[in-house]
Amino acid sequence: MKPPAGTITLAGRQVSRVGLGTMRLTGPGTWGDPADVGAAAALLRDAVHEHGITHIDTADSYGPHTVEQLIRSVLHPYPDRLLIATKVGMLRTGPNEWTPHGHPAYLRASVEGSLRRLGVDCLDLCYLHRNDPRVPFLDQVGTLASLQEEGKIAHIGLSKVSTAEIDLAATLVTVAAVQNKLSEAQPNDTRTAEYCETQGIPYVPYAPLGAGALAQDGGASKALRWLLDLGENVAPIPGTSSPAHLGELVGSLS
C-alpha cells in the first residue's frame, strides 16, 4: 500500500507522512468509549490495512485509557511497519477536563500503564503531553529519559512546547518529535515548525483540520497540503470517527 502523501522518518522508522490522530475515538468530551465502537475499530483497521497509514497517534488521557485499549484490541500484534505514538502527563477528572500533571511518579506510572494497555515492552514514541508549570521542566523530561534508559521508551517527543523548551529538553534527550497545534485556520506556530526543520526534528501538527472547520466542502485536502508545503519535516495527524470520511480524506490526498 502506498502512503497517501509519501513518507517521513519518525522515531527511527519510515512511516506515512500523514498519520491518524485518535482523539475522536472516544465519547463526548474525550471521555469514555465512542458511541460506535465497531466504527472506531473499523477506522483503525482501514487506516493501517487499507489506506497505508503507518503512524497512529494516541494518548493515555484519551478516554482516559480507552483508545490505547482499543488500538491493542484491533491492531495487536502490530505490523512491523506501524509506529504507535502515545502521550503521558495529563490528568483527566471528567469530560472536557484536562490538567497537566508532570510529577515524576505520575509520569512513570503513566508509562507503565500505557505499556500494559498497548501490550508492548517498549513505547515506540512517547511524548510529554504538556509541561506542568508546577514541576521543573527538566524533571519531567528527565523522568522520560530515565524510562528510556530502562528500555521502556524508544524515542521521546514533546507536545505544545516553545522553541526555548525544545532547546532545554535537548540538553537531556534527543527530541524525536514536536507535536503542536497548527492549521491553516490557526497558523500561529509556523515559526516552531520552521525551527524544528533547522534542527532536524519532525513536526507533528495536531488539529490540522481546525477541529473539523477546514474539512467542510472538500477543504480537508487543501488544509493538509498547506501543512505539508511548510516543510518536509511536517507530518500532520488528522482525526475522524468515520471510516467513510477517512477514506475520502485519503482519496483526496492520493
N, C-alpha and C positions, 0 to 999 in steps of 0.2 A: 504494500500500500504506500502510495506516495503522499507525504505530508502535504496539507493544503497550502502552505506558504513557505515551503523549504524547511531547513533545519538550522539548529544553533547548538553550540557546545555549551552545556549547562551542567554544573556539578560533575564534570569529567565525563559526560556522556553526550552523544549526538542525539538530540531529540527534536521533535516537531517545534518549529518556531512559534506557532500558535498552540497554546495549551488549553486546558479546560479548568476553569475555576468552579469549585463545587459548593460555594456558599449557599446557592439557591436550592440545594438538595436537602432542605430541612423544612420544618414547619414555619408558620408566620413568626416574624421577629428573630429568624435564625435560631429557632428553638424547637426541639423535638424532631420527630420523624416527618418526612414530607407527606403531603396528603395522599400521594400516589407512589407508594414505594416501588411498585412494579415499573412505573415510568422512569423513576430515578435509576433503577437498576439497568433498564434498557438503555438509558442515555449513556451510562458508564461503559456498557458493553459495546455500544455502537461507536463511541468515541475512539476506543482503542482498537477494536477488531474490524470496524467498517471504514472509519474515516482516517486512520493513520495518526491519530493524536497519541503522542508518547510522553506527554508531560501533564500530569494530573496534580493540581494544587489544592490543598485542603488545610485544615487546622483542627487542633483538638477542641477548640471553642465552638466549632460549627455543630450545633445541636444542644448542648455540647456533646462531643464524642460520637454522635450518631453517624456522621459522614465517614469518619475513619472506619467504623464498623461496617458500613455499607460497602465501602471500597473493598475491604477484605472479603466480604461475603460474595461479591460479584467477580472480582478480578484475581483473587488468590487461587493458585500460585501465580505470581506475577511474571509476565513475559520479560525476558532479559532486557528488551529494548525500552521498557517502561520505567520512567522516573516518577516517583511519588514524593512530592514535597509537602511537608506539614509545618505548622507553626505552633509555638508554645509561648506562654507569658500573658495570657488574657484570662481573667476570671469572669465567669458568667453566673449571674444571680437571678436572671429572668429574661423573658423575651425583650429584645432590643436593648438589653443592659450589658455594657462592656466595660470592664475595669482592668487596666494594665496591672499585672501582678508579677514583678520580677524578682521576688525573693529567691535566693539560690535553692533553697529546699523545695520550693514550689516548682521551679523550673525543672529540677531533677526529677521530681515525682511526675511531672507532666510528660517528660521524655519517656520515662519508664511506662507510663500509661499508653502513649502513642505506639511504642514498640509492641505492646501486648495487643492492642486493638488492630493494628495493621498486620500483625503476625510476622514480624521481621526481627532480626537480631541487631540490625543497624539501620537508622533512618538515612535514606539517600541524601536528603537535603532538609535541614531543619532551620527555620527562621526564628529569630526573636520577634514575636508578633508586634510588640510595642516596647518602647523604652519607658520603664516605670520610673517616674521622676523621684520616687521615694527611695530608690535603691541606686547606688552608684552604677553608672552605665557599664563600666569595665567589670564590675562584679557580676552583672548579668551575662555579659559576653564571656567572661572567664568561666562561668559555670558551664556554658555550652562547650567551651574549649576543653574543659576537663572531661566532659562526656565524650567529646571527640577523641581525646587521648585514650579513653577506656574502650573505644571501638563501638560506641553506641550511636554516634553521629558521623556520617561520612563527610558532609560538607555543611558549612554554616552560612546562613543568609540573614539579612536584616530587613525589617519591614517598617515603613513610614519613618524614615530617618533623613537627616540633613547630610550634606557633604562633610560637615565637620564631624558628625557622628561616624560616618563611614571611615574617615581618616583615623579617628580614635580607636575604633574597633580593629582597624588594620594593624595597630601596634601589638595586638594579641593574636589575631587569627587571619587567615586568608578569607576575605569576604567573597563567597561564591556567587552571591546574587543579591540584588537590592529590589525589594518589592514596594513600590509606592503607588499612590493614586494618580492616574494621569489618563486623560482622554481629550479628544478634540473639544469637548464641552468644558473641560476643566484643565487647561493646558499649562497650569502654573508651575509644574515640576519639570519642564523640559530641560532646565539647567542641570538638574541632578542626573537626568538620563544622559546628557552630553558629558558630564563629568565622569560618570561610570564608564562611558565609552573610552575616555582617555586612560582610565585605569584598567581596562580590560575586564570589566565586571558586567555580566549580563544584567539588564534592567527589565524587571517583570512588572508591567503596569497592571494594577488591579482596577476593577470597574472601568474597563476600556471602552465600554459602550454607554458610559454615563448612566449606570443603573437602569439601562434599557431605553433611555431617552433617545439615544443615537441609533437604535435598532429599528425605529419606525420607518415605514415606507421604503424598505430596502436599503437603509442607510448604514447597516452594520458593516458591510464590506468597505465602504468609503472610510468609516471611522477606524477600522483596523488597518487599512492601507496608510492612513495618515500616521498612525503609530509606527508601523513597520518602516516607513520612509524616514523616520527620525534618526535611525542608525541601525547598523547590522547587529548591535547588541540588544536590541529591544525585542522582547518576547511576550506579547500580551496573553492574558488568560481570561477570555470572555467566559461568562457563565450563563446557563439557562437551565430550566427544569423540563424543557420539552425536547424529546428526541427529534421531532419533526423540525423544530427551529434550529437545532444543532445541524441537522442535515442541510437545511437551507443556507446556514452560515458557512459551512464547509464548502458547499457547492459554489457559493458566490466567490469565495477566495480562489477556488480552483479554476 
